[in-house]
Amino acid sequence: MTRLPWRESFLLPTGTYLDGNSLGPATLAARTAIERRFRQWHHHGVGAWDDWFGLAERLRPALARLVGAHPDEVVPTGGITVNLHALLAGLYRPDGERRAIVALAREFPSDLYALRSWTERHGAELRLVGGDGPEPELVDEAEIEAVLGADVAALWVPAVTYRAGQRLDLARLTRAAHAAGAWIGVDAAHSIGALPHAFHDDGVDAAVWCSYKYLNGGPGAPGGLYLHRRHHARDPGLPGWWGHDKGTQFEMRPTFAPAEGAAAWQIGTPPILALAGLEGALAIFEEVGIDAVRERSLELTARLLEAVTERLPEVEAITPRDPVRRGGHVALRHDSARALSQALRAEGVIPDHRPPDLLRLAPVALYNDDADVDRAVDALRTLLDDPGRWRLGAAGGAEPSVP
Ligand SMILES: Cc1ncc(COP(=O)(O)O)c(C=O)c1O
């Protein structure tokens, strides 16, 4: 198969779009949903809340299927950093000797800022695993296990690393965290919409994600939060009226009565127009199913990795070749990754660059095909054969950078 029959559902930018791991492209479904919610606003004004109230809750089953959870364990809300702060406010209550949080030195910076703010507040250690220099990029679960001592309160890991595109073994890390007496939280930014998860069965305690990458919810669309049922009796860390029990929210009582499960961790009014983008985009995943997405994604990334080995010996693919260990994108290392990324964009192939030396390419199952992969490899081969062309042009040029 060269293509899933979904490309026509996308409104792709000009060129070969391989940056859906940063910002997923627009869909017809998202546009239709946003226009519908806009019309409601136009025609019904405040009366439209009759339909919007509970919209976030109605998306829970679809999200639950994507992360392998029960619907009451998830809710679309906030963003990764905000939700991480909320989770820490609720779950990270260190006492006695058990205070440290373990995370990867190469975790996404915003996660590290949030984690460190909480360990500092509690006079605790943020214990970082692995280096943050250029080598090695891949994570060894054994290294994480080795630092999970009796002083560790929590482990925070990505499901797929944002740089190398390595998928971590969450079942194994969850067992290790629990055996050490810690809870485990997961950043699923680079895995949701690219591959299936089994958060509930793996026993993962909590997770957060965004909707603007593989889910194609749109820039700034609400992210999501997962909380295992074993934590549902806890008070949310940052309570707000949108997390109040829906049946009595508008009785405006002065004390907080939590909504069911993860929904209690919502804080304020959801951005309905942005939520509509996610509403539309999720409908596609409901139809195609995440297993089919994963199968095709692995074919595309395998094709890319093979072509890099055969045709681009100057670059090093650092993404694992083992499909079990691979996420949705492929990271290539080259000293001039930044300049190459800019030159590729000029050629109509859209990758991105992560400093100092990574070029990331995400052939996405729903809208990319074999020809897109081949075009990217051809373009890179042409550029590498003619470095004068892009080395000169690249000096100081700004690459539009998105998360
Ligand atoms: C892995 C990862 N974590 C966290 C973030 C920050 O997300 P947000 O801006 O939604 O808080 C990003 C943003 O791209 C990310 O890729």
The ligand as an SDF file (V2000), in Angstrom:
LIG
                    3D

 16 16  0  0  0  0  0  0  0  0999 V2000
    7.3660   16.7650   24.2390 C   0  0  0  0  0  0  0  0  0  0  0  0
    6.7280   18.0840   24.5380 C   0  0  0  0  0  0  0  0  0  0  0  0
    6.4290   18.3900   25.8060 N   0  0  0  0  0  0  0  0  0  0  0  0
    5.8690   19.5820   26.1230 C   0  0  0  0  0  0  0  0  0  0  0  0
    5.5940   20.5190   25.1610 C   0  0  0  0  0  0  0  0  0  0  0  0
    4.9590   21.8360   25.5680 C   0  0  0  0  0  0  0  0  0  0  0  0
    3.6080   21.8020   25.2750 O   0  0  0  0  0  0  0  0  0  0  0  0
    2.6100   22.9820   25.6120 P   0  0  0  0  0  0  0  0  0  0  0  0
    3.0730   24.1790   24.8720 O   0  0  0  0  0  0  0  0  0  0  0  0
    1.2910   22.4680   25.0940 O   0  0  0  0  0  0  0  0  0  0  0  0
    2.5980   23.1970   27.0760 O   0  0  0  0  0  0  0  0  0  0  0  0
    5.8780   20.2300   23.8230 C   0  0  0  0  0  0  0  0  0  0  0  0
    5.5880   21.2000   22.7640 C   0  0  0  0  0  0  0  0  0  0  0  0
    5.7850   20.9800   21.6110 O   0  0  0  0  0  0  0  0  0  0  0  0
    6.4700   18.9890   23.5070 C   0  0  0  0  0  0  0  0  0  0  0  0
    6.7880   18.6690   22.2480 O   0  0  0  0  0  0  0  0  0  0  0  0
  1  2  1  0
  2  3  1  0
  2 15  2  0
  3  4  2  0
  4  5  1  0
  5  6  1  0
  5 12  2  0
  6  7  1  0
  7  8  1  0
  8  9  2  0
  8 10  1  0
  8 11  1  0
 12 13  1  0
 12 15  1  0
 13 14  2  0
 15 16  1  0
M  END
$$$$
